[in-house]
């Protein structure tokens, strides 16, 4: 009887741990996806070519368990959709801020934008296709993170 009880206890503990909610950042681009545990604040940069000015833009975010924060944008020309105020830092105009965006944020990119996503020193490049780059802070069962 004692051995069965121990097995039942261990099995229950395993189920409890596997279903424990873990907060993650899910990043998707079309059928590509990535899950990152939010054990610390992530610094994420999205670098892309502006579709009107054809110059480089860099948007930087902090992401933690509470959500997504826009902290900086760098751009090279005043064109459609770009800020009108900023300070010069080298070849870029820079605007620093700390704006809470919520739990989700999206970009729509075309191949011309050729985005690069940088996360803690790792880079991910846009496949040659149109699509939506989506960031989402959410909870998932621990086993989903382990299984990836």
C-alpha positions in Angstrom: 0.0 0.0 0.0 2.8 2.4 0.9 4.5 2.0 -2.5 1.2 2.8 -4.4 0.7 5.8 -2.3 4.2 7.1 -3.0 3.7 6.5 -6.8 0.3 8.3 -6.6 1.9 11.2 -4.7 4.8 11.5 -7.2 2.5 11.3 -10.1 0.3 14.0 -8.6 3.3 16.2 -7.9 4.5 15.8 -11.5 1.0 16.8 -12.9 1.0 19.8 -10.5 4.4 21.0 -11.7 3.7 20.3 -15.4 0.5 22.4 -15.3 1.9 25.2 -13.2 1.4 28.5 -15.1 4.6 30.1 -16.4 4.6 33.6 -17.9 6.3 33.8 -21.3 6.8 36.1 -24.2 5.4 34.5 -27.4 6.8 35.9 -30.6 5.2 34.9 -33.9 5.8 35.7 -37.5 3.3 33.8 -39.8 4.0 30.1 -39.1 7.3 30.7 -37.1 7.1 31.0 -33.3 9.3 31.3 -30.3 8.5 31.1 -26.6 10.8 32.9 -24.1 10.3 32.5 -20.3 10.0 35.9 -18.5 12.2 35.2 -15.6 13.9 38.6 -16.1 13.3 41.7 -18.2 14.1 41.1 -21.9 15.5 43.8 -24.1 14.2 43.4 -27.6 15.1 45.5 -30.7 13.3 45.4 -34.0 15.4 46.8 -36.8 13.9 47.3 -40.2 14.0 49.4 -43.4 11.3 52.1 -43.4 9.1 51.5 -46.5 8.9 55.2 -47.5 12.3 56.6 -46.7 14.2 53.3 -47.2 16.3 54.1 -44.2 17.0 52.1 -41.0 14.7 52.3 -38.0 15.3 50.6 -34.7 12.6 50.2 -32.1 13.5 49.0 -28.6 11.3 47.4 -26.0 11.6 46.1 -22.4 9.4 43.0 -21.8 8.7 41.5 -18.4 5.9 39.7 -16.6 3.7 42.8 -16.5 3.9 43.5 -20.2 5.6 45.3 -23.1 7.2 48.7 -22.7 8.3 50.8 -25.6 11.6 52.5 -24.5 13.3 54.0 -27.6 13.1 54.6 -31.3 15.9 55.5 -33.7 15.3 56.7 -37.3 17.2 58.6 -40.0 14.7 60.7 -41.8 11.4 62.5 -41.1 9.0 60.5 -43.3 5.5 59.1 -43.0 4.8 57.6 -39.6 8.1 58.7 -38.0 8.3 61.0 -35.0 8.9 64.7 -35.6 10.9 65.3 -32.5 14.1 63.6 -31.3 17.7 64.3 -30.5 20.7 63.5 -32.8 22.9 60.6 -31.8 25.4 59.9 -34.6 23.5 59.1 -37.8 20.2 58.7 -36.0 17.5 60.8 -34.5 16.5 59.2 -31.1 13.4 59.5 -29.0 13.6 57.9 -25.5 10.4 57.1 -23.6 8.8 54.5 -21.4 5.4 53.8 -22.7 3.4 50.7 -21.5 1.9 49.0 -24.6 0.0 46.3 -22.8 0.4 42.5 -23.2 0.4 42.4 -27.1 2.1 44.4 -29.8 2.1 43.8 -33.6 4.0 45.0 -36.7 3.0 44.3 -40.3 6.1 43.8 -42.5 6.6 43.3 -46.2 9.9 41.8 -47.6 11.2 45.3 -48.3 11.3 46.0 -44.6 13.8 43.1 -44.1 13.4 43.2 -40.3 15.9 41.8 -37.8 14.7 40.9 -34.3 17.4 41.1 -31.6 16.9 39.5 -28.2 19.7 39.4 -25.7 22.4 39.1 -28.3 20.5 36.6 -30.6 19.3 37.7 -34.0 16.3 36.5 -36.0 15.8 37.6 -39.6 12.6 38.1 -41.5 11.8 35.3 -44.0 11.2 36.7 -47.5 7.4 37.0 -47.0 4.7 39.5 -45.9 3.4 39.0 -42.4 2.6 40.1 -38.9 5.3 40.1 -36.3 3.4 39.6 -33.0 4.6 39.9 -29.4 2.4 38.5 -26.6 2.9 38.2 -22.9 0.9 35.3 -21.6 0.7 32.3 -19.2 1.1 28.8 -20.4 1.4 25.5 -18.5 5.1 24.7 -17.7 5.1 21.5 -19.8 4.5 23.5 -23.0 7.7 25.5 -22.4 9.6 22.3 -21.5 8.3 20.4 -24.5 9.6 23.0 -27.0 
